[in-house]
Structures are given as structure tokens and as C-alpha cells.
Amino acid sequence: MLEIRKADVEDAEELLEYCKATGGESDNLSFGAEGLPVSVEQEKDWLKGMSESEKQVFLVAKEDGRIVGTAALSGFAKPRMDHRGEIAISVRKAMWGRRIGTRLMEELIRWAGQFDLEIISLEVRSDNERAIRLYRKFGFETFGTFRGFMKINGELITYDLMCLHLPEKTEEEKR
């Protein structure tokens, strides 16, 4: 059974291993099989900071006790941008097609509402049709293209910039 919850510091080591695995499974992430260039202690500090933040959340999806997906939402703290946030989702390749990305997106949108965000945005590799379908299903629209967003093995990779305008809250919901 799939469990989605906020990540905590005890997840740090497994998260770093998860990043190595997912980074080696596709070229859709900002890192490869080397994973993230941080220590377990640095990852614990980052997770602690995320858990204490008023406008950020990092989620893990676990099945049979192991991490099979992650999702992050980071709201901006600057007054002129505090209506916006950025998201990111990843899922182990063996778990693609099992609605884990959908469940993570539902949770991120729920959190965005709790943070009183009005717009959430993301970047997605332009040829990642599976992810783009997921985002469009939730109403995300492409508002730009970034040629050369990443460079992998000497090749410039194009990304789509997408955003979702969340529904306005009713007066009752604002209370």
C-alpha cells in the first residue's frame, strides 16, 4: 500500500540512495547516477529546514517500506512573490504508470492551498511526454520554453516552463 507523508531527518540516507537510483534511470532530473553532492548530515539539515518552513514541504511516497517517489513544494518568501511556489516530482522508473505521480501532485496542490499559494510552476524536459500529460491533467499550461536549460553529455536540453493558477478561495475557506 502506498503511503505519502512529509519526509523527516530519518529519511536522509535512503533519500540520497533514492536520488542515485532515479538519477541513473532517466535523464529527466537535474542529476545523474551520481546523485546529489551532499552528505547524509547535509541532507538531514536540509530536511530539518524544510520541515520547519512555513511555505515548503518535501514528501516521500513509500511502498513496502521503501521510497518510490518524492515531491517538493517551495513557496517564495519575498512579499511580491509570496503568492507563488515551485514544485518537483520524481518516481522510480519501475513504478511509472501506477498513479504515484498523480497522488503526489494531488498532495502538492493540497499543500499549495494550505500555504495560500495562487500559482505553482515547474520545469519539465520538453520530450518527457509522460510527465507533461500528468501536469496537463491537473490544468498546468506551458508558458515558455527554455532551450539549453540543462546540458547532458554535451547536448543542450530544452525544457518547458509550466504553471497552474489555483482556484480562488471562498471567503469561508480564507477563514
N, C-alpha and C positions, 0 to 999 in steps of 0.2 A: 504494500500500500504506500502511496506517495504522501510524504509529509513535507509541507513547506513551512519554514519558520525563519525567524531572524537568526542570522549567524552569530555565534559568540566566540570568545577567545579560544575555547577548547577546539574549535573547528580549524584553527590556523594551519596546522601541519597538513591535515587532509586537504584543505583548500589549495595549498601550494602544490601538492601532488595532483589534484584535480586540474589545475592550470597547466601543468606539464602534459597531462594526458590530452586535454581538449586542444591545447596548442599544437600537439602533434597530429591531431585527427583532421584538421582542416586549416585553411589559410584565411579564415573569416575573422580571426581575432588579432589583437594588436601585438601578440607574442606568439612564438612557435613552441616547439617541443622543449625548449629550454625553460619555459615557464616564466614566472615573474622574478625579477632580480632583487628579491628581498629575503631576509632571514625569517625564521619562524617568529622570532621576537618582534621584528618589524611588522610582520603580518598581524600578530596579536595586538600591537599598539594601534594599528590601523583599524582593526575590528572594534577595539575598545572605543576609539574615537567615533566610529560610525554609530555604535550603539548609544553613545551619549549625545549625538547630534539631534537637534530638533527638526531638521529638514533632510535627513538622509536615512536610508535603510539599505541593508545588504541582506538578501535572503538566500537560503540554501534549500534546494529540493533534495530530499533523501528518500531512497527506496532500499529496503532491506539493510538499513543502517549505513549506506554509503551515499556520498554526494553524487547526484546525477545531473544537477543543474544549479545555476546561480542567477541572481538578478539583483541589480543595483538601481537605486533612485537617489539622485543627488539634487536637492533644491538649491538654488542660488541664494546667497545671504545678502547680496547687495540690494539696497532699497529699490532701485529702479528695475531690478531683475528678479525680485523675490516671488514673482508670480509664475516663474518658470523652473523647470527641472530637466535633467538629462537622465536617460535610462540606458541600461545594458543588460542583455540576457545571453546566457550560454547554456548549452545542453550537451551532454555526452553523445557522440555520434550514434552509438548503439541504441540510444533512447529516442532518437528522432522519430517523429510520426506518432508519438504516444501521448500527445497533448500536454506535455510538460511545459513547453514554451507558452502555450495558451494559459495554463494555470498560473505560471509565473507572471505573465502580462496582466491577468486579472488582479493579482495581488499588488502589482506595482501601481495600477490605476487606483485601486482602493487606497493605498498609501498616499498617492498624489492628492486624493480628495482630503485625507486627514491632514495633509500639510497645506491645504488651501491653495494648491497649485492650479493654474488655469491652463498652462501649456506644458506638455512634455515633449522632448525631442530626442532624437537618436541619429546615429550614423550607421549605415549598413552597406556592405560591399554591394555594388550595383549588380553583380551577377549572382548574388545569393537569393535566388528566387524563392526558396522555401521560407526564409526569414521575411522577405518583403511581403509574401502572401499573408503571413501571420500579422504583420503590422497593419496591412491594409484591412484585414478582417476587423481590426479594432478601430478603424477610421483614420489611421495615420495617412498623411498626404506628403508627397515629395515636394519640397520647396527649393531644392537646389541639388547640384551635382558638383563634387569636388574631385577633379582629375588630379591624380597623384597624392591622394590622401595618405596612402601607405606605399612603401616600396619593398617588394619581396623578391629576393634573388635578382635584383637589378631592374625589375619590372615595376613601373608605376601602376598603382591600382586605383581605380575610380570608385568612389563611394557616393551613395545618395544620402542627402540630408532630409530627414522626415520629421514631422511634428503632428501632434494631436492636440486639438483645442478641446479641453474638457468641458462638459456641460456646466452652466452656471448653477450655483447652489440656490435653492429656495431660501426665503427668509428663515423658515423653520430649521433648515439644515445648517444655516450660519450660526444659530444659537448653540 
